[in-house]
Every structure is written in C-alpha cells, then in structure tokens.
Amino acid sequence: YADAVTSSDNLQTFKLVAKTVARRYNLHATFMPKPIYGQPGSGMHYNVSLFRDGKNVFYDENDEFGLSKEMRHFMAGLLMHARGYTAICNPLVNSYKRLQSGFEAPKYIAWSGRNRSPLLRIPSTRGAATRAEVRSLDPSANPYLATAAILKAGLEGIRNETELDTPVDENIYEMTKQQRDVENIEDLPTTLYTALKALREDTVIQEALGKHIYKQFYDNKYLEWQMYSAQITEWELDEYLTQH
C-alpha cells in the first residue's frame, strides 16, 4: 500500500528492475499482456481503498458485509465507467487478446466477493485492508493515467451516490447470454477500437486525463489501431489463403 503517485512510481521501478536484471542474463522480461497463445496473459490487478485521517473509509463494522456506503458508491462508479477507462487500462491491440481468452481475465462488467470471473472483486479481508480489486488492467498501462482514471470513476460514484447492483457470485463464463442479460451484465470492449469509442463517449474519464493528454492519447491510439487493422496476420493466411 502507498499513495497513488508512490504506487505508480513503484510499478515503473519494478518493471525497470525486472528488465534490467533479465538483460544481465541475456533474457528479456516482457510485460506484454498476451505474449503466448493458449497460455494465461499478464494482468495487473489494482487494489484500491480510500483513507481519511488514517482510517479506511471503505470499511464499516456495522454493515453485514463490512462495506461502507462510500465503498458501495465507489464500486458502482468503477462499474459504470468501466468501458470508458478500458482504453487507458488496456492500451494495446494485444491487451484485448488477454481479455477475450479466459484464464480468469475478466471480460464482463460485474462484481463479486466470491469468484474471480467478474471485473471487480472484493477480497474477503476487512478492517484497514478493505479494498476493491479491479482485475481488468494489464501492465502495458501507464500506471499514472490508469490510477487517475480509476480514482476518478470511483470518486464520481461517491459524488453522485451511484447505487451498486447486486453481486454476481456465479462463474460468468459459464452463464448463457440470456442469463447475463437478466443480470444486466455488460461486456468490456473487445478491441482497442471499441475501447476508444467508449472513451470518446465518457467525459468523466476524459476529465481525469485532462484535455491535452486525452487528445494525444486518443489520436495516437487510433493511429495504432489503423496500423494494426491494415496488417495481414499469419492466422489470416492460414485460414483463408487456400480456401478462397
């Protein structure tokens, strides 16, 4: 645990140290979200809590689940703006290969304290360690921007007293589309392009970045998507070349 900036500094330091040590042994440490097909990718789960006067405001000993109303509103904000901050938290074309491939990487917008298939999980520890775990992020994200986006989304939920939906304690991957529709479970964006569209529609996340960073980020990532979309992949050649 540390404050937002220090935590982001620590993340960047860790990645630098890992890469530096790997190079000493003629290896490369990669934080690419999904480097190997058919294998789990690299996630970067964010554990978030808010403190006031040294006390965790997410904890309420009088609540049956130990969760304060501030935490419930914060969680609701995280879920409401999940599509909007996905481009920030999953900024590569490759990021969406991890989110779509299972292996406990979340692709649905829901929360639970019991299973690891939803976007948002609430670990069972209470007291000072009460926290929300946002499981969609991957380590290609800029931690400073990702932290700003997540905090903004959650704090907006508190400011508007957004109501939290009921938890989804089933394994969402095993639910049918009809069952997910009944529970109002939305999908996360499936590509960088759809994530950028969601970001363009979410003024709250844009405000978290500021006008300059938002424009530069959006323009650069849209160009990245266009470059990727023009490529011919080995899969396409294997799948289509001899059939058409």
C-alpha positions, 0 to 999 in steps of 0.5 A: 500500500502507498499513495497513488503517485508512490504506487505508480512510481513503484510499478515503473521501478519494478518493471525497470528492475525486472528488465534490467536484471533479465538483460544481465542474463541475456533474457528479456522480461516482457510485460506484454499482456498476451505474449503466448497463445493458449497460455494465461496473459499478464494482468495487473490487478489494482487494489484500491481503498480510500483513507481519511485521517488514517482510517479506511473509509471503505470499511464499516463494522456495522454493515453485514458485509463490512462495506461502507456506503462510500465503498458501495458508491465507489464500486458502482462508479468503477462499474459504470465507467468501466468501458470508458477507462478500458482504453487507458487500462488496456492500451494495446491491440494485444491487451484485448487478446488477454481479455477475450481468452479466459484464464480468469481475465475478466471480460464482463462488467460485474462484481463479486466477493466470491469468484474471480470471473467478474471485473471487480472483486472484493477480497474477503479481508476487512478492517484497514485492508478493505479494498476493491480489486479491479482485475481488468488492467494489464501492465502495458498501462501507464500506471499514472493515467490508469490510477487517475482514471480509476480514482476518478470513476470511483470518486464520481460514484461517491459524488453522485451516490451511484447505487451498486447492483447486486453481486454476481457470485456465479462463474460468468463464463459459464452463464448463457447470454440470456442469463447475463442479460437478466443480470444486466451484465455488460461486456468490456470492449473487445478491441482497442477500437471499441475501447476508444469509442467508449472513451470518446463517449465518457467525459468523466474519464476524459476529465481525469486525463485532462484535455491535452493528454486525452487528445494525444492519447486518443489520436495516437491510439487510433493511429495504432489501431489503423496500423494494426487493422491494415496488417495481414496476420499469419492466422489470416493466411492460414485460414483463408489463403487456400480456401478462397 
